[in-house]
Amino acid sequence: MNILFTCSARKWGGNEAWVLNAAQVLGKKHDVSLAYRADEVGNRFTVDKYRLPFMNEADLLTLGRLVSIIRQRRIDVVVPTKRKDYFLAGIACRITGAKNILILGIVRSLEKTLVNNLVYNILADGIMVNAQTIKEVLLQSPFMKPEKIAVIPNGISIDRGGIVPVKKAFDFMVTSLAELSERKGFDFLIRGFARFVKEHGIADAGLLIMGSGGQREKLEALTESLGVKRFVIFAGFVKNPYPDLLASDVFALTSKNEGIPYAIIEAALLDNAIITTRAGGTEELLEDNEHCLYVDYGDESQLATRFHRLYEDKNLRTRLSGNAREITLERFSSEKMEKEMIAFFQKIRN
């Protein structure tokens, strides 16, 4: 099968990591190519690739190039991964006869608008999501059809043997990885961590935040105002976060909204005990006190208590991280993802 992924992202993130992994997995048996916008994204891919402007939904130059690529490569399925791509890919597929199958990795409630009906129904032949919760919310929209939506868990494999953990800056390391945006809840994370440190007089714990984004200055100022600046490390964008994840004790994700976060899967495979909010479809994978510790978004006292519990109890950290790794290996194999994706592509084509 001939498959074209599109990605108009300017920066690297969990969505882009998924695209890279999917392209690598599918590329073993199928002809896979990529249309991308930013070199920060495209340079990581080894498949055939095309750099396009992706200026906006009405970008006729990008539309023309997509049509040309689809025809030249005899593309069967286009897989757009960002909202801007959805429309352009949809139009290109209508012109060429290829199928347009969207990727949606976050819970999104669709208002009953002509634009949403056009993008997610009329121009979309199918939608892939990574959590049942996302599908259920989509189906609340009157124009969505269940047969057009497939729940396909992310597939990922990590070669741990080639990873050398970094030297820990603190004896007890909490790590978080995401874009520094308001939705990711880093202010809540920092406030909860600060309470943990202050209330228990902790001097050997650190918080490593990996990621770039518009909130960095605001978050750095927050650490200073809370008196925990020396405990919090802002690493910025990290091209390969695995050595840091392998060295950390706890991975914390305190988002307001997610699907099943790619970073949680990576952290689980790299032996982290996990603290997370009940965002999106996370509860479909991880059970409280069995695979992770859940925290209610905004409850700083509860978050501080979760940190202290894992700080004090190494056996609990080991049990949670081991269980999380086991269920992640079971649920998120690359081979399983490839089979389910291709089966859905073939269903839509037929």
ZAMAR-939950 format. One record per residue: y, x, z negated of N, C-alpha, C, O in turn; residue in one letter. Coordinates in steps of 0.001 Angstrom, whole numbers, plus 500000, padded with zeros to 6 digits. Each point is the difference from the previous one (the first is absolute). Layout:
# ZAMAR-939950
YXZYXZYXZYXZA ...
# end
This chain:
# ZAMAR-939950
498810500838500000501190499162500000501251500881500000500014501054499365M 501020498526501333501255500744500073501023499351499060500337498825500152N 500146501944498890500828499463498921501306500779499916499995501231500013I 501114498059499901501313500618499833500613499542498679500224498806499802L 500046502127499303500746499717498784501482500220500280500367500899500756F 500482498279498634501442500240500068500550500106498581499562499289499095T 501397501605500728500585500205498665501452500450500156500269501124500426C 500660497991499226501420500308500147500621500546498718501223500084499891S 497945500286499141500523500501498722500771501303500195499651500836500834A 501398499306498380500774501248500005499412501031499037500177501204500188R 499121498319498776499487500883498949498515499766499793499450498980500415K 499913501985498935498582499911499684499799499208498718500751500159499038W 498232498987500955499682499212498829498563499531500062499220500456500836G 500428498617498262498630499521499938499553499315501276498858500162500429G 502035499076500181499671499322501252499672501011501097499052499817500764N 501737501245499302499797501016501023498712500799499731499306500412500929E 500389499801497768498745500673499649498810499168500454498992500538500458A 501134498133499410498921499128500467499823500134501511498873500100500484W 502224499902500259499930500109501458499313501305500405499149500013500889V 501230501081498449499396501287500317498494499967499768499220500436500846L 500384499044498005498575499950499684499248499097500975498921500353500477N 501662498469499819499352499072500934499864500621501384498969499845500655A 502072500860499793499955500646501311498915501078500043499296500138501001A 500575500620497918498976501043499943498597499403500004499108500489500693Q 500707498444498522498684499364499904499608499349501327498895500219500497V 502004498984500074499697499321501254499892500981501171499267499764500961L 501480501342498936500015500969501077498666500708500216499810500643501032G 499265499253498020498686500634500153499151499288501048499135500610500629K 501121498080499557499172499225500935500815499304501097499431499491500966K 501888500487498888500833499234500913501182500841500478500304501044499425H 500351498492501625501188500679500504501219499468499241500371498836500151D 500243502013499044501088499588499115501267500783500337499953501211500217V 501160498094499822501289500645500243501052499392499068499757498995499332S 501411501639500643501059499601499069501350499998500697500328500931500736L 500459498014499029501419499980500370500779500036498692499804499144499136A 501077501840500714500673500211498723501486500243500215500458500187501127Y 500284499806497773501447500199500072500438501366499481500761500698500670R 498768499694498138500506501207499329498958501109500007498810499747499811A 501642501478500409499089501142499991499341500188498637498881500507499918D 501805499087499011499413500097498663498682499226499933499106500343499226E 500790498633501577498767499217500094499096500549501097498835500314499752V 501697499799501450499181500358501151499355501369499923498901500193500520G 501768500776498832499474501358499960498668500117499257499296500999500154N 500355498009499055498746500062499248498793499559500829498856500241499615R 501398499125501502498924499427500793499533500968501079500802500719500597F 497891499290499644499431500847501045499545499174501203499567500571501001T 500520498107498925499659499154501154501117500099501036501082500505499702V 498659499015501507501064499941501005501132499136499468499752498928499447D 501482501521500713501104499280499367501240500016500875500175500864500860K 500686498147498893501209499791500796501151499698499052499932499075499190Y 501124501721500924501174499771499152500944499033500711500474500277501102R 499793498585498254500837498958500577501175499700499080499932500285498805L 501146499145501730501203499772499176499802498987498878500452500242498881P 498883498626501382499836498929499010501333499705499293500066499974498771F 500980499806502013501320499787499421500127498645499304500559499906498907M 498926499065501725500058498649499430499034499108500771499342500448500939N 500578498291498657499060499077500642500344499718501466499145499559500768E 502106500696499617500426499758501385500087501292500808500685500046501022A 498633500994498534500054501301500659499178499952501301498779500154499979D 501898499634501124499318499852501283499358501306500470498981499981500690L 501615501150498936499413501287500379498631500167499344499026500368500658L 500911499359498039498719500097499299499000498989500555498824500318500182T 501638498477500084499115498976500558499422500453501337498801499863500245L 502054500674500615499536500469501298498981501115499885499010500026500732G 501236500906498337499064501114499791498674499506499448498943500493500394R 501102498535498694498756499452499462499174499346501108498788500196500079L 501877499031500767499295499359501106499350501057500898498855499846500423V 501886501225499861499482501071500846498790500682499365499006500267500675S 501084500016498011498890500663499292498766499101499992498888500461500255I 501314498263499452498874499064499942499289499934501354498770500001500062I 501998499943501000499393499930501336499332501312500394498895500016500541R 501800501086499175499477501315500379498692500304499279499063500519500607Q 500866499161498101498825500332499189498990498847499942498959500103499351R 501367498802501339499125498820499986499684499567498570498842499825499623R 502205500012499609499877499662498578499426498599499839500447499054500648I 498561500829498482499407498696499668500743499333498850500257498797500023D 500086502011498963500608499466498781501169500877499583499876501223499930V 501267498141499791501146500688499413500068499605498537499889498822499659V 500297502180499465500042499754498558501368500435499466500168501161499628V 500811497931500328501317500343499441499964499952498477499294499178499416P 501466501700499949499894500155498549501308499754499245500016500050498770T 501072499687501944501280499704499355500582498739500624499645499642501122K 501245499687498159500556498726500478500670500163501375499845499143500870R 500892501948499322500670500229501281498982500125501134500233499537501116K 498629501103498573498956500189501004499348498681500387499604499810501149D 500286499279497885499272498752500243500523499290501244499227499577500859Y 502097500298499226500601499257501105499839500740501317499586499413501000F 500742501882499004499915500774501233498562500065500518499756499850501197L 499300500374497892498599500056500396499534498649500512499241499916500965A 501224499021498375499618498663500430500456499689501410499234499456500795G 502006500882499523500529499769501354499248500861501021499627499522501071I 500154501763498580499285500902500905498591499492500288499510500105501124A 499847499344497852498641499482500185500000498735500866499081499788500791C 501931499388499060500071498809500845500210500372501469499506499320500899R 501230501764499329500239500452501376498736500595500612499718499792501181I 499519500953498010498872500777500518498639499340499817499050500351500700T 500838498708498381498702499390499722499223500670498895498902499549499673G 501625501524499728499353500612498831500130499069498802500807499071500012A 498398501181498958500050499185498791500869500679498944499949501218499832K 500847497985499461500939500495498997499470499626498616499997498826499630N 499559502168499610499414499759498678500830500733498957499987501229499931I 500734498005499260500925500563499023499262500556498782498915499544499641L 501705501447499742499577500488498688501036499538498980501196500228500183I 498358499131498753500896499576498926499371500418498677498964499467499603L 501666501492499712499411500563498796500698499604498718499868500682498984G 500874498221501050500733499570498814500024498480499968499981499352501047I 500059500083497761500096498549499877501346499553500553501050500460499550V 498910498637501434501241499540500627499927498490500237499168499514500767R 501703499773498571500086498556500192500897499721501204501143500454500043S 498346498807500922500737499756501232500686498644499952499348498961499897L 501958501063500179500745498743500064499755499327501349499689500655500995E 500459498037499010499775499231501219501223500129500898500894499154499996K 499119501950500787501111500251500920499451500231501396498831500349500168T 502009499457500820499594500230501386499638501467500241499076500303500754L 501668500609498592499744501438500171498632500367499438499228500694500663V 500460498849498125498699500301499408498857499412500821498960500635500174N 501239498159500325498974499379500836499778500818501274498867500164500451N 502216500342500117499902500810501206499263501306499729499068500361500720L 501367500355498215499481501342499736498563499972499479499156500765500467V 500564498359498571498705500033499321498969499042500588498826500062499638Y 501599499052501264499066499038500560499942500092501521498965500356500563N 502144499325500103499990499922501461499722501361500646499201500091500932I 501459500973498573499827501324500591498862500805499375499640501058500516L 499794498458498387498926500716499308498655499365500333499786498811499763A 499318501991500786498645499514500261499140500071498747499035499249499858D 501314501651499241499262500143498749500833500764498990500977500662500350G 498619499237498381500679500715498918498931500608499098499088499302499557I 501025501994500171499116500663499045500745500239498697501115500520500007M 498272499100498870500554500229498677498947500708499162498812499957500322V 501623500695498601499032500750499202499651499328498678499309500589499168N 501166498182500632499714499289498755499928498504500260500765499464500802A 498318499869498520499856498554500153501273499277499594500349498970500578Q 500346501574498424501246499392499532501023499891501120500693498988500110T 499410502041500723500951499978501105499654498869500963500885499277500458I 497826500571499848499570498925500894500331498633499420500492499123500709K 499241500696498003500250498706499365501475499634500041500346498842500234E 500526502137499540501438499726500050500431499697501433500807499097500222V 498672501637500743500327499732501406499610498579500395500733499331500730L 498122500212498792499503498684500387500787498856499374499772498837500332L 501147501481498771500898498967499475501037499602501049500629498947499888Q 499550501902501138500919499678501086499315499042500971498843500226500356S 501828498721500081499351498956500800499513500452501368499120499367500583P 501452501738499945499607500425501342498908501077500001499592500456501068F 499929499957497751498966501027499951498619499373500093499760498925499451M 499324501757501255498640499513500206499013500983499362500080501199500267K 498995498323498900499102500914499277499147500866500912499698501143499653P 499901498334501518499136500774500890500723501195500626499359500892500556E 501977499126499354500760501117500565500236501114499000500569501033500352K 499000498777498391500271500979498943498690500596499494499088499264499622I 500815502053500369498813500692499492500374500859498806500976500748500049A 498249499149498878500177500863498827499096501213500185498776499894499929V 501838501246500307499254501237500237500513501069499039501108500503500181I 498107499853498800500442501016499037500302501328500671499365500371500987P 501607500337498466500319501337500499498784500905499880499256499918499023N 500542500934501955498945500996499929500602501379499854500976500337500671G 498441500461498450500537501341499792498903500911499464499167499580499196I 500839501646501248499095501008499441500823501251499720500862500382500792S 498863500245498078500732501200499602499001501121499739499072499841499207I 501119501282501456499155501174499778500539500749498785500894500838500116D 498551498849498728500485500604498747499741501498499939500712500738499319R 498262499701501397499643501414499927501081500929500516500060501166499608G 500788498329501263501049500841500558501328499900499282500999500549500465G 499026498752498400501258499786499283500045500869498748499084499969499179I 501979500799500683500205500821498806501082499340499160501143499908500446V 498527499625498335501020499325499188501124500948499614499776501191499785P 501432498271500130501142500814499583499917500289498501499263499339499268V 501488501635500299500110500255498570500888498943499373501122499781500456K 498391499564498507500720498901499384501257500482499283499981501008499294K 501102498259500899501258500343499324499959499597498528500696500590499174A 498491498405500497499821499542498622498508499779499769499242499784500945F 500345500272497793498574499810499695499516498616500415498861499849500440D 501993499141499423499656498627500374500946499580501115501202499846499786F 498233499967501419500841499705501151499780498580500499498875499570500255M 502235499721499875500013498698500662500628500199501372501058500617500119V 498295498865500913500488500178501365500233498647500644499265499047499743T 501764500871501097500227498802500791500418500434501399500631501041500185S 499002498136500799500221500366501393500389498771500797499204499073500153L 502023500920500358500473498865500799501423500289500472500647500942499543A 499813498235501371501404500062500398500863499598498816499657499074499264E 501463501618500548500893499701498880500890498808500365501188500142500291L 498193498699499682500702498756500315499938499063498813499199500189499085S 501642498810500936500081499050498880498679499276499793499626499719498861E 499655499971502225498749499251499904498924500759499242499111499387499408R 500956501927500604498948500805499381500123500107498483499081500492499346K 502037499059500082500104499903498546500044501315499250499500500079498878G 501083500955501707500042501288499312500904499970498761499767500744499048F 501260498403500962500835499897498793499174499494498831500135500499498882D 499015498517501364499091499498498963499042501096499536499761500157498803F 499695500595502144499088501088499655500676501025499097499429500423498995L 501781499971501362500713501021499222500340499477498609499874500730499017I 500551498024500892500336499433498692498766499917499100500074500311498811R 498809499275501750498770499937499213499533501372499570499551500180498868G 500551500800502034499615501369499652500911500557498911499541500673499078F 501759499038501040500955500484498990499674499429498617500085500722499007A 499548498013500911499630499403498711498749500659499436499916500264498800R 499128499994502056498772500687499566500319501362499391499496500333498927F 501329500444501743500346501342499533500771499946498679499695500743499067V 501300498379500861500878499952498835499326499385498782500111500526498892K 499196498367501309499415499290498862498887500789499319499735499806498814E 499620501078501928498871500745499442500288501499499870499104500778499673H 502128499621500580500372501402499857499189500929500902499605501090499586G 500153498477501631499162500768500924500820501126500641501112499785500481I 498306501419499513500699501138500594499228500631501148500531500859500703A 498223498727499496499155500666501005499566499053501118498946500192500607D 501860498795499660499690499063501082501111500036501044501179500123499667A 498429499766501600500979500010501076499720498907501006498872499524500125G 502170500083500591499902498995501048500422500634501321501142500438500143L 497948499611500815500280500547501322500155498842500982499085499197500177L 502072500727500454500274498950500987500103500638501370500892500807500260I 498178498819500619499992500528501359500466498913500964499462498893500009M 501530501429500791500521499046500961501496500163500171500683500533499126G 499819499004502006501432500037500274500491498574500174499209499074500178S 502097500762499769500543498659500175501390499876499416500500500916499347G 500115497948500893501397499797499650500286499898498521501161500081499597G 497818499745499579500244499831498566499916501299499193500115499972498775Q 499690501143501886499750501227499245501138500345499038499750500254498822R 501471499758501651501122500364499120500088499048498814500234500428498869E 499584498313501384500051498991498943498892500233498973500227499866498797K 498588500480501670498871500234499099500181501299499218499651500071498821L 500888500945501826500267501253499285501023499778498890499873500537498900E 501146498659501412500997499676498978499370499214498851500396500167498846A 498641498992501455499319499229498955499232500918499056500027499791498788L 499294501215501739499263500924499130500945500739499058499665500271498847T 501517500048501661500984500704499159500540499075498914500142500409498847E 500157498358501514500548499057499019498976499654498924500373499679498872S 498334500384501470498952499696499033499550501236499215499171499906499096L 501380501234501259499676501230499286498639500584500321499428500720499181G 500037498979502009498674500516500362500041500822501284498976500176500659V 502175500313499688500146500734501253499033501176500092499457500273501070K 500326500424497818499143501192500031498522499655500156499190500871500317R 500457497872499463498601499584500118499662499436501378498823499834500322F 502184499871500494499784499304501268500320500931501167501084500580500066V 497973499554500840500147500867501165500090499133501254499095499215500280I 501987500925500469500135499337501294499649501026501076500768500925500266F 498071498900500345499508500989500961500505499739501410499854500852500876A 500743497969499359500397499645501353498775499704500854498905499778499483G 501294500221501817498881499750500905499015501155499946500387501157500167F 498344498540499600498938501010499927499025499738501140499344498959500036V 500562501972500880499155499799501187498539499821499624499309499157500572K 500215501630498471498616499881499540499993499802498492500102500975499255N 499779497782500276500052499739498564498682500226499278499949499906498774P 498971500394501966498684500051499377499858501066498903499391499708498971Y 501139501510501195499887500972498898500666499505498713499502500266498907P 501626499014501216500660499449498808499198498849499407499880499890498779D 499572499255502072499200498881499501498727500487499322499578499438498989L 499811501601501562498780500521499405500261500638498635499111500044499150L 502099500444500646500348500632498724500461498997498942499947500299498807A 500502498524501610500602499066499046498943499260499192498841499907500407S 501570499572498455499110499261499109500062498503500256498989499302499932D 502217500214500363500229498564500157500848499772501248500973500715500241V 498646498280500547500833499570501112500589498648499642499274499085499611F 502048500785500518500679498757499643500696499420501217500753500691500686A 498991498041499574500682499290501076500545498703499420499233499133499580L 502090500733500395500628498876499298500816499141500963501130499617499699T 498292500088501451500696499244501043500140498522499646499254499450499190S 501737499934501456500163498548499912499070499283500972499542498890499727K 500183501749501408499212499350501042499267501061500811500570501040500332N 498157498693499989499180500910500796498956499188500755499979498771499936E 499158501940500780498750499439500472498944500576499068499996499712498803G 499107501106501749499216500915499169500545501379500327499719500531501074I 501063500065498017500740501224500326499091501158500389499012500293499327P 501343500350501764499245501155500479500005501113498959498998500692499816Y 502136499476499503500113501076499014499035499810498836499513500982499440A 500202497771500187499050499751498912498604500436500420499257500566499197I 500384499175502051498684500418500488499899501517499958498994500545499546I 502043500139500924500008501460499982499897500527498568499230500920499726E 501549498492499364499992500458498610498640499784499352499532500847499239A 499829498020501060498684499723499436498969501007500498499160500461499227A 500897499880502049499053500966500567500227501406499455499123500858500102L 502052499376499322500326501322499458500046499988498475500728500777499382L 498476498322500018499676500032498558501156499676499071500076500552498902D 500817498575501509501074499581499114499635498726499246499418499078500573N 500922500875498154500021498714499302501244499265500498501054500610500175A 498827498095500050501066499275500690500640498953499097499317499230499324I 502020500765500685500794498924499407500750499340501143500648500680500795I 499269497999499292500668499332501116500403498585499638499420499372499114T 501579500145501586500359498587499897499007499179500822499279500535500842T 500697498171498901499108499099500762500704499590501293500252498821500245R 500051502166500558500779499754501216499076499774501182499074500777500232A 501181498157500513499238499762501220498526499805499730499610499156499193G 499558501644501499498557499812499915499278501001499129498782500140500111G 501933500564499022499367501035499187498862499460499147498984500669499812T 501190498118499673498967499418499134498711499677500762498962499769499380E 501091500211501947498786499815500786499112501234499954498806499924500290E 501782501219499341499261501261499949499722500453498572498871500364499671L 502154499615499480499907500615498679500008498955498891500818499080500004L 498266501070499052499903499110498850500631500672498780499790501189499757E 500978498042499486500693500530498831499001500528498968499004499347499691D 501277501830499790499184500673498981498643500475500518499213500583499254N 500524499167502007498767500490500613500310501092501017499353501047500022E 501654498691500826500397500976501023501432500486499827500381501021500573H 500412498260498645501415500339499838500543499287498774499287499255499328C 501986500985500395500737499237498997501153499309500718500816500653500651L 499246498014499227501091499253500631501178499885499047499853500022498778Y 501318499855501827501224499820499230500836498919500683500040499923501228V 500613499263497989500870498963500550501323500639500423500619500736499232D 499804498974501993501227500605500488501174499673499075500228498843499647Y 500509502201499970501176499827499150499742500148498515500952500105499226G 497786499907500347499679500117498576499905501476499632498926500598500053D 502212499978499572500065501434499717499171500398498788499389501069499982E 500591498073499007499221500290498801498508500057500320499289500888499529S 500252498174501261498594499975500400499648501240500814498942500597499800Q 501941499790501118499751501188500819499930501246499125499128500847500192L 501784499266498852499984501141499085498692500053499214499441501074499778A 500085497765499808498737499921499260498831500435500874499091500680499526T 500928498928501760498939500412500922499978501524500158498937500620499983R 502251499972500171500075501456500115499432500672498746499225500952500092F 501168498543498744499557500619498748498495499867499811499342500917499507H 500126497946500886498562499783499877499225501029500825499013500559499520R 501417499689501692499318500983500835500285501429499555499155500881500154L 502019499346499302500352501317499469499077500368498840499551501141499897Y 500170497901499239499198500238498797498502500035500282499258500684499295E 500291498597501713498567499784500177499523500589501332500051499332501033D 499492501906498938499518500662501205498732499330500524499788499925501210K 499373499591497881498769499325500431500318498743500810499310499689500970N 501731499596498628500415498818500743500490500399501389499671499347500991L 501111501716499078500466500477501303498825500327500910499996499641501177R 499018501036498273498833500395500788499213498781500476499557499949501148T 500274499072497966499240498802500361500708499198501082499379499589500981R 501919500189498841500758499222500981500048500702501355499805499369501039L 500453501931498948500101500731501271498657500038500718499945499876501224S 498970500296498019498669500014500609499637498661500614499460499942501105G 500838498981498179499702498662500520500844499672501224499513499405500961N 501755500989498994500895499727501135499544500771501235500024499469501110A 499570501757498702499521500801501139498738499387500593499848499942501220R 499251499605497922498741499437500477500214498741500840499414499862501073E 501427499216498440500206498757500741500814500241501269499830499294500994I 501051501700498972500793500320501188499116500593501098500144499649501172T 498954501238498454499063500562500972499141498909500628499679500053501187L 499955498961498004499148498908500476500738499070500959499445499570501011E 501818500122498661500734498977500737500770500533501202500244499258500952R 500139502009499020500965500487500982499479501160500843500686501008500168F 498116498849500353499466501038500875500630499873501387500288498897500464S 499919502233500181500592500012501338499078499328501011500464499325500919S 498231500863498908499033499406500930500056498478499942499942499333501033E 500170500122497768500084498541499820501263499457500659499959498964500662K 501171501735499158501252499563500596499903500005501524500436499049500649M 498999502011499926499874500093501461499188498845500555500400499390500992E 498476500298498397499136498921500483500715498652499930499923499205500937K 500770500540497958500664498715499827501204499853500927500251498915500525E 500497502179499679501136499939500910499556499727501426500555499129500669M 498448501610499800499545499828501371499395498613500199500196499386501049I 499082500122497968499436498645500106501110498964500134499874499049500771A 501213501133498480501134499061500075500708500139501345500369498995500608F 499824502230499863500623500218501312499200499291501098500565499330500864F 498118500832499082499154499377501020500042498493499920499998499322501028Q 500041500144497770500117498544499819501293499488500628499989498984500695K 501114501704499067501290499580500539500019500137501525500556499141500684I 498856501908499851499960500206501445499216498898500712500323499602501120R 498651499927498204499144498997500611500516498578499762499384499036500455N 
# end
